[in-house]
Amino acid sequence: MREPRHIEPLPLGGEEIPYSKGLMARSLIATGMSAVRAYELARRLDSDLTETGTTEVDLERMHELAVEVLGEDEGARAMRTARRRCRSPETWPTATFCGSM
C-alpha cells in the first residue's frame, strides 16, 4: 500500500516565502515539463514579478505567461496538467505543487 505523500504548495511567493525560480522550475518539471522549458517559464515569472513590483505569482497571470513562453498548446497543456494534478492527489509526484488552482 502506498503512503500518502507530503505535497508542498505551488511556490508562488508572497509575504512568508519569497518566489524562487528554482523551486518553481522543479515543480513544473514534476508535471512533466522539460527542464529547459520549466526554467524558461520560471525565469519569465520572476521577471514579471520584478516588472510589476509584486511579490506573488497570480495563477491567471501564470497561465498567460505560460502561453507566451511555451506557446498556446504547450502553455495551456502545462497549466491543465498542473490543475488536474491538484484535483487528483493520487496522481501527484513527490515534488508537485498546488496553490489555489
C-alpha positions as CSV (number, residue, x, y, z in Angstrom):
1,M,0.0,0.0,0.0
2,R,1.3,3.4,-0.9
3,E,1.8,6.0,1.8
4,P,0.3,9.5,1.2
5,R,2.9,11.9,0.0
6,H,3.5,15.3,1.6
7,I,2.8,17.8,-1.1
8,E,4.2,21.3,-0.9
9,P,2.1,24.2,-2.2
10,L,2.9,25.8,-5.5
11,P,5.9,28.1,-4.8
12,L,4.1,31.3,-5.8
13,G,6.0,33.6,-3.4
14,G,4.4,36.0,-1.1
15,E,5.0,37.5,2.3
16,E,6.3,34.4,4.1
17,I,8.3,32.8,1.4
18,P,9.8,34.7,-1.5
19,Y,9.3,33.5,-5.1
20,S,12.1,31.1,-6.2
21,K,12.8,30.3,-9.8
22,G,14.5,27.1,-8.8
23,L,11.5,25.8,-6.8
24,M,9.1,26.8,-9.5
25,A,11.1,25.1,-12.2
26,R,11.3,21.9,-10.1
27,S,7.6,22.0,-9.5
28,L,7.0,22.4,-13.3
29,I,9.3,19.6,-14.1
30,A,7.3,17.4,-11.7
31,T,4.3,18.0,-14.0
32,G,6.2,16.5,-17.0
33,M,7.6,19.7,-18.5
34,S,11.2,19.6,-19.8
35,A,13.8,21.2,-17.5
36,V,14.7,23.8,-20.1
37,R,11.1,24.9,-20.7
38,A,10.3,24.8,-17.0
39,Y,13.2,27.1,-16.2
40,E,12.3,29.5,-19.1
41,L,8.8,29.9,-17.6
42,A,10.1,30.2,-14.1
43,R,12.6,32.9,-15.3
44,R,9.8,34.8,-17.1
45,L,7.6,34.6,-14.0
46,D,10.5,36.1,-12.0
47,S,11.0,39.0,-14.4
48,D,7.2,39.6,-14.4
49,L,7.3,40.0,-10.6
50,T,10.1,42.5,-10.9
51,E,8.4,44.4,-13.7
52,T,5.1,44.7,-11.8
53,G,6.6,45.2,-8.4
54,T,4.7,42.3,-6.9
55,T,5.9,39.5,-4.7
56,E,3.5,36.7,-5.5
57,V,2.6,35.0,-8.8
58,D,-1.1,35.2,-9.7
59,L,-2.3,31.9,-11.3
60,E,-4.2,33.6,-14.1
61,R,-1.0,35.6,-14.9
62,M,1.0,32.4,-14.8
63,H,-1.3,30.9,-17.4
64,E,-0.9,34.0,-19.6
65,L,2.9,33.8,-19.3
66,A,2.9,30.0,-19.9
67,V,1.2,30.6,-23.2
68,E,3.5,33.5,-24.0
69,V,6.7,31.5,-23.2
70,L,5.7,28.0,-24.2
71,G,3.2,28.7,-27.0
72,E,-0.6,28.3,-27.0
73,D,-0.7,24.5,-27.0
74,E,2.2,23.7,-24.6
75,G,1.4,26.5,-22.2
76,A,-2.3,25.6,-22.0
77,R,-1.4,21.9,-21.6
78,A,1.1,22.7,-18.8
79,M,-1.5,24.6,-16.8
80,R,-4.2,21.9,-17.4
81,T,-1.8,19.3,-16.2
82,A,-1.0,21.3,-13.0
83,R,-4.7,21.9,-12.3
84,R,-5.6,18.2,-13.0
85,R,-3.0,17.0,-10.6
86,C,-4.2,19.4,-7.9
87,R,-7.7,17.9,-8.2
88,S,-6.4,14.3,-8.1
89,P,-3.9,14.0,-5.2
90,E,-3.2,10.3,-6.0
91,T,-1.5,11.4,-9.2
92,W,0.8,13.9,-7.6
93,P,4.5,13.2,-7.9
94,T,6.5,13.9,-4.8
95,A,7.6,17.4,-5.7
96,T,4.3,18.6,-7.2
97,F,2.5,21.7,-6.1
98,C,-0.9,23.0,-5.5
99,G,-2.0,26.6,-4.9
100,S,-5.4,27.9,-5.2
101,M,-5.9,26.4,-8.7
